[in-house]
Amino acid sequence: MAQEVTITKEMTFGEVLKKYPHTVKTFFQYGMHCFGCHLAVDETIEQGAMAHGVEVDKLIDDLNKAVASPAEEAAGSSPEEKKTES
């Protein structure tokens, strides 16, 4: 079954964080610590990714994975951590 797309690159940081606050960890993993910036509220995910040199499609994929499995995100388990634990 294909993963449902909940977050899109056209959404703003403000929209995503308000609706899915647990995604902050995913943003941090990409070095995107924009949440104190007044521009981030209205900046799209695509704009922020471009400004930080982040591959937007990969970021969106990981954000949607975080939304699909919030319990894992809340527990601090990322796909990268799972690989190293195996």
Order of alpha helices (4+ residues) and beta strands (2+ residues): alpha-alpha-alpha-alpha-alpha-alpha
